């Protein structure tokens, strides 16, 4: 046992000559034939002190100021006293205000209580981290990647926080929405033209109000909420479908509530989504796999018009000197 503000190292030892030691370094299962420890995403060779394959996330999140972060084969950047890596994958750090405070490829650093309480493991390989503003100045609304089996996975709001509105404002004229966002060192203006879900960065065409405001909406375009980025809008749709009011329903029942017949072709909407998923309309949303849920959300975005022909966007970013 290391100090309370450090990581705890777990080692299993054979107590009799008849015992079978399945768990070894950090409690991972050791393959009897190869002698390698299985970490879920890749194998670790304890005799060599290195993983047998590179980190699946590659060097996308390596820190130029930390040479160890460029080693795709090391265990917790060669610092096992202060960090653990339960599956050989990645750790996203999120501050108490929801901001992205760091990323470690292959570990969560437990050297201090602050770091231990802000690290969140992603159950797969991280590809993209989404924020309310579309850059590092916003709050983390979701993490997208792939599972060990290759399925797409999207984790909404990993820190479980309520989102405040970013430094942003929006205005709409006809089919055009202008969104201005500002960070510490830059200002970005989006000129979005097209359907509501596209121009408002609102994939699900979710109506404005308390729910979208808690998910980072920066204003309204008529009945519908406006988000600073498409990522924030996607995260809001994902979160909405996970609420009991939808997650406990079948696909058909959820669509009937989401797109009522007085203003939608509900039957056609239901048929479209079941065709996309290849399942019965009686399938509960709660039973969908991560890849099916992602397909459902993309299907809703298509049905709402987020990818309609004629949609286009232009963004202009200006650097701001400190």
C-alpha positions as CSV (number, residue, x, y, z in Angstrom):
1,X,0.0,0.0,0.0
2,X,1.3,3.4,-1.0
3,X,0.2,6.6,0.8
4,X,-3.5,7.5,0.7
5,X,-2.8,10.2,-1.9
6,X,-1.1,7.7,-4.1
7,X,-2.2,4.8,-6.3
8,X,-2.6,1.4,-4.6
9,X,-0.6,-1.3,-6.3
10,X,-2.2,-4.8,-6.2
11,X,-0.1,-7.9,-6.5
12,X,-1.4,-11.5,-6.1
13,X,1.0,-14.1,-4.9
14,X,0.7,-18.0,-4.9
15,X,0.5,-19.1,-1.2
16,X,0.9,-22.9,-2.0
17,X,2.6,-24.9,-4.7
18,X,-0.8,-26.0,-5.8
19,X,-2.3,-22.6,-6.4
20,X,-3.0,-21.3,-9.9
21,X,-2.0,-17.6,-10.1
22,X,-4.3,-16.1,-12.6
23,X,-4.0,-12.5,-11.4
24,X,-0.6,-10.8,-11.4
25,X,0.6,-7.3,-12.0
26,X,-2.1,-4.8,-10.8
27,X,-4.5,-7.7,-10.5
28,X,-4.6,-8.5,-14.3
29,X,-5.0,-11.9,-15.7
30,X,-1.8,-13.5,-16.9
31,X,-1.8,-15.8,-19.9
32,X,-0.1,-19.0,-18.9
33,X,1.4,-19.7,-22.4
34,X,2.7,-16.2,-23.3
35,X,3.3,-14.9,-19.8
36,X,1.6,-11.6,-20.8
37,X,-0.9,-9.7,-18.6
38,X,-4.2,-8.9,-20.2
39,X,-5.3,-5.3,-19.8
40,X,-8.5,-5.4,-21.9
41,X,-7.2,-3.2,-24.8
42,X,-3.7,-4.8,-25.1
43,X,-1.2,-7.1,-23.4
44,X,1.5,-6.1,-21.0
45,X,4.9,-7.8,-20.6
46,X,5.8,-7.4,-16.9
47,X,9.3,-8.9,-17.5
48,X,10.0,-6.1,-20.0
49,X,8.0,-3.4,-18.4
50,X,6.2,-2.4,-21.6
51,X,3.0,-3.1,-23.5
52,X,3.3,-5.4,-26.5
53,X,1.4,-3.1,-28.8
54,X,1.2,0.8,-29.1
55,X,-1.5,2.8,-27.4
56,X,-4.6,2.6,-29.7
57,X,-5.1,6.3,-29.4
58,X,-1.7,6.9,-31.0
59,X,0.2,10.2,-30.4
60,X,-2.9,12.4,-30.8
61,X,-2.8,13.5,-27.2
62,X,0.9,13.4,-26.5
63,X,2.3,16.4,-24.7
64,X,5.3,18.1,-26.4
65,X,6.6,19.1,-22.9
66,X,6.5,15.5,-21.6
67,X,8.8,13.1,-23.5
68,X,7.3,10.1,-21.7
69,X,3.9,10.8,-23.2
70,X,5.3,10.0,-26.7
71,X,6.2,6.4,-25.7
72,X,3.2,4.4,-27.0
73,X,4.4,1.2,-25.2
74,X,5.1,2.4,-21.7
75,X,2.9,1.7,-18.7
76,X,1.5,5.0,-17.2
77,X,4.3,7.0,-18.8
78,X,6.8,4.9,-16.7
79,X,5.4,6.3,-13.4
80,X,3.6,3.4,-11.8
81,X,3.9,4.8,-8.3
82,X,1.6,7.7,-9.0
83,X,-0.7,6.3,-11.7
84,X,-2.6,3.2,-12.7
85,X,-3.9,2.0,-16.1
86,X,-6.7,-0.6,-15.6
87,X,-7.2,-1.3,-19.3
88,X,-4.2,0.1,-21.3
89,X,-6.3,3.0,-22.6
90,X,-6.8,6.7,-21.8
91,X,-7.9,9.1,-19.1
92,X,-9.7,12.4,-19.6
93,X,-9.3,15.1,-16.8
94,X,-12.3,17.3,-16.2
95,X,-12.2,20.2,-13.8
96,X,-14.9,21.0,-11.2
97,X,-16.2,23.6,-13.6
98,X,-16.5,21.1,-16.4
99,X,-13.4,22.4,-18.4
100,X,-11.0,20.0,-20.0
101,X,-7.9,20.1,-17.7
102,X,-5.8,17.5,-19.4
103,X,-5.5,14.1,-21.1
104,X,-3.1,11.3,-20.3
105,X,-2.7,8.5,-22.9
106,X,-2.8,5.3,-20.9
107,X,-3.2,6.4,-17.3
108,X,-5.1,8.3,-14.7
109,X,-2.6,10.1,-12.4
110,X,-3.4,9.6,-8.7
111,X,-0.4,11.4,-7.3
112,X,-2.7,14.0,-5.7
113,X,-6.3,14.0,-4.5
114,X,-7.1,16.7,-7.0
115,X,-5.9,14.6,-10.0
116,X,-7.5,11.4,-8.6
117,X,-10.9,13.1,-8.3
118,X,-10.8,14.7,-11.8
119,X,-9.7,11.7,-13.9
120,X,-12.3,9.9,-15.9
121,X,-11.6,6.6,-17.8
122,X,-13.2,6.1,-21.2
123,X,-14.3,2.6,-21.9
124,X,-12.5,2.4,-25.2
125,X,-10.1,4.4,-27.4
126,X,-10.7,8.2,-27.3
127,X,-10.9,9.8,-30.7
128,X,-12.6,13.1,-30.0
129,X,-13.4,15.2,-26.9
130,X,-16.4,17.5,-27.4
131,X,-16.9,20.8,-25.5
132,X,-19.7,23.4,-25.4
133,X,-17.6,25.8,-27.5
134,X,-15.9,23.4,-29.8
135,X,-12.4,24.2,-28.4
136,X,-10.5,23.8,-25.1
137,X,-12.1,26.8,-23.5
138,X,-15.5,25.2,-23.1
139,X,-17.0,22.5,-20.8
140,X,-16.7,18.8,-21.7
141,X,-20.0,17.6,-22.9
142,X,-19.0,14.2,-24.3
143,X,-16.2,11.8,-25.4
144,X,-16.3,9.8,-28.6
145,X,-14.2,6.8,-29.5
146,X,-14.3,3.0,-30.2
147,X,-14.6,0.0,-27.9
148,X,-12.1,-2.9,-27.9
149,X,-14.5,-4.7,-30.3
150,X,-14.4,-1.8,-32.8
151,X,-17.9,-0.4,-32.0
152,X,-18.5,3.3,-31.9
153,X,-19.0,4.6,-28.4
154,X,-20.1,8.1,-27.2
155,X,-20.1,8.9,-23.5
156,X,-22.2,11.9,-22.6
157,X,-21.2,14.3,-19.8
158,X,-18.7,12.0,-18.1
159,X,-18.3,14.2,-15.1
160,X,-22.1,14.4,-14.6
161,X,-22.2,18.3,-14.4
162,X,-24.7,20.9,-15.2
163,X,-23.4,23.1,-18.0
164,X,-23.3,26.9,-17.9
165,X,-23.6,28.9,-21.0
166,X,-20.2,29.6,-22.7
167,X,-19.0,33.0,-23.8
168,X,-21.2,33.0,-26.8
169,X,-24.2,34.8,-28.4
170,X,-26.4,34.0,-31.4
171,X,-28.8,35.7,-33.8
172,X,-31.0,34.3,-36.6
173,X,-32.4,35.9,-39.7
174,X,-34.4,33.7,-42.0
175,X,-32.5,30.4,-42.6
176,X,-29.3,31.9,-41.3
177,X,-27.9,31.6,-37.8
178,X,-24.8,33.5,-36.6
179,X,-23.0,32.1,-33.6
180,X,-20.1,34.0,-31.9
181,X,-17.9,32.2,-29.3
182,X,-14.9,33.6,-27.5
183,X,-12.1,31.8,-25.7
184,X,-9.0,32.9,-23.9
185,X,-7.0,33.4,-27.1
186,X,-9.4,33.4,-30.0
187,X,-12.9,34.4,-31.2
188,X,-14.9,32.4,-33.7
189,X,-17.9,33.3,-35.7
190,X,-20.0,30.6,-37.4
191,X,-22.3,31.5,-40.3
192,X,-24.8,28.6,-40.6
193,X,-27.4,28.3,-43.3
194,X,-30.1,25.7,-43.7
195,X,-32.5,23.7,-41.6
196,X,-33.1,24.3,-37.9
197,X,-31.0,21.3,-36.6
198,X,-28.1,22.3,-38.9
199,X,-28.0,26.0,-38.5
200,X,-28.7,25.8,-34.7
201,X,-26.2,23.0,-34.1
202,X,-29.2,21.2,-32.6
203,X,-29.1,17.7,-34.1
204,X,-32.4,16.6,-32.6
205,X,-34.3,19.8,-33.1
206,X,-34.9,20.0,-29.4
207,X,-37.1,22.8,-28.2
208,X,-35.6,25.6,-26.1
209,X,-36.1,25.6,-22.4
210,X,-34.5,24.3,-19.2
211,X,-33.2,21.0,-20.5
212,X,-31.2,22.5,-23.4
213,X,-30.1,25.4,-21.2
214,X,-28.6,23.0,-18.7
215,X,-26.9,21.3,-21.6
216,X,-25.1,24.4,-22.8
217,X,-27.6,26.1,-25.2
218,X,-26.7,29.7,-25.8
219,X,-30.0,31.0,-27.1
220,X,-33.1,30.1,-29.2
221,X,-34.1,30.2,-32.8
222,X,-37.9,30.4,-32.6
223,X,-39.0,27.3,-30.7
224,X,-35.6,25.5,-30.9
225,X,-32.4,25.8,-28.8
226,X,-29.1,27.0,-30.3
227,X,-25.8,25.4,-29.3
228,X,-22.4,26.8,-29.8
229,X,-21.2,23.6,-31.5
230,X,-22.6,20.6,-33.3
231,X,-20.9,18.5,-30.6
232,X,-22.8,20.2,-27.8
233,X,-26.1,19.6,-29.8
234,X,-25.2,16.0,-30.3
235,X,-24.5,15.6,-26.6
236,X,-27.8,17.1,-25.7
237,X,-29.7,14.7,-27.9
238,X,-27.7,11.8,-26.4
239,X,-28.6,12.9,-22.9
240,X,-32.2,13.4,-23.7
241,X,-32.6,9.9,-25.0
242,X,-31.0,8.6,-21.8
243,X,-33.6,10.2,-19.6
244,X,-36.2,7.8,-18.1
245,X,-38.9,9.5,-20.2
246,X,-37.3,8.0,-23.3
247,X,-34.9,5.3,-22.3
248,X,-37.7,3.3,-20.6
249,X,-39.8,3.3,-23.8
250,X,-39.7,1.2,-27.0
251,X,-38.4,2.8,-30.2
252,X,-41.9,3.3,-31.5
253,X,-43.2,4.7,-28.2
254,X,-40.2,7.0,-28.0
255,X,-40.7,8.3,-31.5
256,X,-44.4,8.9,-30.9
257,X,-43.5,11.1,-27.9
258,X,-40.5,12.7,-29.7
259,X,-42.3,13.4,-33.0
260,X,-46.1,13.5,-32.3
261,X,-48.4,12.9,-35.2
262,X,-50.0,16.4,-35.1
263,X,-46.8,17.9,-36.7
264,X,-44.9,14.8,-38.0
265,X,-45.4,11.7,-40.1
266,X,-44.8,9.6,-37.0
267,X,-45.4,6.2,-38.7
268,X,-42.8,7.1,-41.3
269,X,-40.4,8.3,-38.7
270,X,-40.7,5.0,-36.8
271,X,-40.3,3.0,-39.9
272,X,-37.2,5.0,-40.9
273,X,-35.4,4.4,-37.6
274,X,-36.3,0.7,-37.3
275,X,-34.9,0.3,-40.8
276,X,-31.7,2.2,-39.8
277,X,-31.3,0.0,-36.7
278,X,-32.5,-3.3,-38.2
279,X,-34.6,-4.1,-35.2
280,X,-38.2,-4.2,-34.2
281,X,-40.1,-1.0,-33.2
282,X,-40.9,-2.8,-29.9
283,X,-37.2,-2.9,-29.0
284,X,-36.6,-0.9,-25.7
285,X,-34.1,2.0,-26.0
286,X,-32.5,0.7,-22.8
287,X,-31.4,-2.5,-24.6
288,X,-29.6,-0.8,-27.5
289,X,-25.8,-1.2,-27.7
290,X,-23.5,1.9,-27.9
291,X,-23.2,1.5,-31.7
292,X,-27.0,1.1,-32.1
293,X,-27.6,4.2,-29.9
294,X,-25.2,6.1,-32.1
295,X,-27.0,4.9,-35.2
296,X,-30.3,6.0,-33.6
297,X,-29.1,9.5,-32.9
298,X,-27.7,9.8,-36.4
299,X,-31.0,8.6,-37.8
300,X,-32.9,11.2,-35.8
301,X,-30.6,13.9,-37.1
302,X,-31.2,12.7,-40.6
303,X,-35.0,12.6,-40.1
304,X,-35.0,16.1,-38.6
305,X,-33.0,17.5,-41.5
306,X,-29.5,18.0,-40.0
307,X,-27.9,16.7,-43.2
308,X,-30.3,18.1,-45.7
309,X,-29.0,19.2,-49.1
310,X,-28.3,22.9,-49.2
311,X,-27.0,23.2,-45.6
312,X,-23.7,24.9,-45.4
313,X,-21.5,26.6,-42.8
314,X,-18.6,29.0,-42.8
315,X,-16.5,29.7,-39.7
316,X,-14.0,32.5,-39.2
317,X,-11.5,32.4,-36.2
318,X,-9.5,35.4,-35.1
319,X,-6.6,35.1,-32.7
320,X,-6.7,37.4,-29.6
321,X,-3.4,38.5,-28.1
322,X,-3.2,38.0,-24.4
